[in-house]
Each structure stands twice: as structure tokens, then as C-alpha cells.
Amino acid sequence: MILSPYLSHYEHSYALVIGINAYKKLPPLQSAVHDAKAVAHTLAEKLGFEVTLLLDAKATRDAILSYVSSTFSDTHPDDRVLIYFAGHGITRRTTSGDNVGLLMPYGATPKQYHQAIEMDHLIDQSKFIPAKHILFILDACFSGLAMTRAGDTSGCLLQDLMTRRAVQAIAAGQEDQMVADFSGPGGHSIFTGLLLERLGQPGGLLTGNELGLYLQRQVGIHTKSRQTPHFGHLLGSQGGDFVFWAEEESKEPSSEPEQVQSRDAESAVTTKLRDWWQVGLLFLALVTSLVFSLLLKIEYDISYSVFIVSAIFLGVMILDYVTHRDWLPASLCGIGAILWLIVGIYDPLDMYDRGFETVDGVFLTAQIVTGLLLLWLIVRQFSARRQAE
């Protein structure tokens, strides 16, 4: 029998958390710093990690690589190390057609690949990190990670997971997918928002493999998501699994998977109902605006009752989108509402004084623009629902 060099527990926990909004020559991000701060707080306050936080100008290539290669090389075999990155990621293709994933630190310039950080280089550095468990959590989209998927570890003995080396990664999406920067819970990205929600639900056993599966499923069904996280083991793994926490099993251990599945199903149903709620309100706003235009010259009093109903539908939609931080449709609905208010204010004052002919242009323009905006939002919502399914 070969004895493992590792103990069945952790001695120390270390984390490097990186968040970059203010890129100089790349499109700025909105929630990366907010995400990184929240992840750092959760790791330090709830999970007992010793956290180093690098934000914006402090998150240079040299600073990141120096910390990984020097500070983490001083860890001990029974420690765990977590590296979280929120920022831009890109994919570069080699002459043989292989993909190489790159993280873009502060100061990186497009096409200047020497300024980026190759994930392969970080993985190579992990060979010099004594800690038995290393986990990369990457809120960026790129390809090129050579990962292998482990089987279900929920039935494995904790001692087996803890006494074998593990090098793992969870990435927010692939190279051709757009990461939602602020549409997740709490104003975070979808990926990090759901990550924080899961880390805020202690109980049972949570491993890196199970967290990756959870994020892949939950991000995939999110109504605003256009990304599918991928996860797995990297070169150097030897059958272990990063463990966030492990609590004693309850007297009815089989109930936990059922509860998780129930929460997942409930989340999916809630998301689908909200999608149809939005489509219904948009459709009613479109129909009532058309009815208003048709009745305007026939039944003036009735038409303005319809106008008020249409404006209410638009107002409810704006409130719903703002609540869920979906700023693009909120802005478009706002434009439609402003046009509609202009019509409502302008018409009663000038209808009889100037005649219908002089205001027909205002009505027609407002009607066409508002109608097109609402139609586009309806099509967008159907498209999002189809992708989620």
C-alpha cells in the first residue's frame, strides 16, 4: 500500500483575486472590479482564505506572474490555492490550428500577444506550486484549455479527494461567446453572480468539479446568458478535487441532490415565466399603441384612454428591465415612452388649433419608431428563450 504524501485536510488557504475594468486599449468592463471585490470578501470572510486583491492598474502582467511564481511557490503541500480572474480573455491560433487561451492583464494591447498571459504558462507554473489543490476560476471567454472531465465525485470518499493532487479550471465561456458583464445577481456578471450565490449556500460537500457543473447548468439556463461555462482537470491533476467545504452528512443524505434539482427546476420555471411575462407586456404595448393610432381621429376620448394603458405597459417594462439591470431594452423602452409622452402632450394642445395634417408627421414618426422598438424587443426575447432551451 502506497501512502499519500498529503493529509486529509487543509493547512492554509490562499487566493489571488484579479479584476480589471479600466483597460487602456481594450473595451472597458463594468463589473469586473465589483465582481473581484465580492469574490475576495466571500473567500476571506466565509471560507477563511488569505486573499491578495489586484484591481485595475495593479493587475499588470508582471504583478500577476510574480505573485504566482514567487508567493505561491512558498505554499505547503497541504494548502489550497485559488486564482480568480475577471477581465478580457482572447484566443490565439497557432500555425497548426490549435487554440491558445490568453488572459489580458492591465496595459495589454490588442494583437500584442507578448503583453498577455498564456493560460498554458500559468498551468506550467502550477507545477512549481507545492499546494496539493489549485483552482483557476476565470470570468472570461476563450478557448484553448486542455481539460479533462472527471466523473461524479459526490460518491467519493472525502479522504480520497483530499489526499490526491488536483489542478482544475472553471471558465465562463468559449471564445465565440459574449460574457454578460453586469446582468447577473447583485449587479455582477452572470457567471460571478451565480458563483457568489453558490458559495453563499454552505452545507454538504462542495468541490471544484461540482461547482463547475453547477455553474455550467445555471449560467446556461439564465435568460440573459449567451455563454456556457466549461470546466475540468488540467495537466498535473492526480485524481483529487478542490474542496470548498465539507460538512457531516445528515441522517438523510439522499435528500440533498433532490433539493438541488428542485432549486434548479424552480429557477428554470421562474426564468421561463419571466420571459413570457416580458413578451406579453411588449405585445400588449405594441397592440395598444396601434389601437391608439387607429382611434385617434375617430374616438378621441377613447383613444387617450388606450394611450394611457399603452404608456403604463411601457412603464412596467422599463421598471422590470431596470430591476434586472438589462440596460439595453430598458433604454429602448425609455425612448419609446418618451416618444409616446411627446405625442400625448403635443396633441391635445395643437390638435384643434393646427389641424390633423400638421401633427400627422409627429404621430407617424413616433408610431413607427415605437413599433419597431417593441417588435425588435419581442424578437430578441423569443431568440433568448430559444437559446436558453
Secondary structure, DSSP 8 states (H G I E B T S, - for coil): ----SS-SS-S-EEEEEEE----SSS---SSHHHHHHHHHHHHHHTT--EEEEEEGGG-BHHHHHHIIIIIGGG--TT-EEEEEEES-EEEEE-TTS-EEEEE--BT--TT-GGGSEEHHHHHHHHTT---SEEEEEEEEE------B-----TTS-HHHHHTS-EEEEEEEE-TTSB--SS-SGGGS-HHHHHHHHHHTS--SEEEHHHHHHHHHHHHHH-TT-B---EEEE-TT--S---EEEE----S-TTHHHHHHHHHHHHHHHHHHHHHHHHHHHHHHHHHHHHHHHHHTTT-HHHHHHHHHHHHHHHHHHHHHHHHTT-HHHHHHHHHHHHHHHHHHHHHHHHHHHH-HHHHHHHHHHHHHHHHHHHHHHHHHHHHHHHHH-
